[in-house]
Amino acid sequence: MGQKTIAITSIKCRPTHPGEMLWEDFLPDYELTVSGLAESIDVSRQSVNELLRERRAVSPEMALRLARLFGNSPEFWLNAQRAVDLWETRKAIQKDLRRIRPLDAA
């Protein structure tokens, strides 16, 4: 049976963090400040600031709040966060993943 080759680093560039999306696109488009966003979604300014600085991940609760405010889906925010998380984890354990041999179907 032949060996399968799976691309471990399929994405070369890090996906855009949801905090960067907020900072670059959503805040300017809606003319929101950090304080204004925090007040609009009923969270602390510190929580928003940490998200914008990419020191905090988008949680399901935050995704629901952002989706309600901006009229998009919580999945939009969670999928963006998931892409970043997978990319960072893949990069961190890349050598370990290369040592795992995929199984052939029975």
ABEGO torsion letter per residue (X at the ends): XBBBBBBABABABBBBBAAAAAAAAAAAAAGBBAAAAAAAAGBBAAAAAAAAAGABBBBAAAAAAAAAAAGBBAAAAAAAAAAAAAAAAAAAAAAAAAABBBBBBX
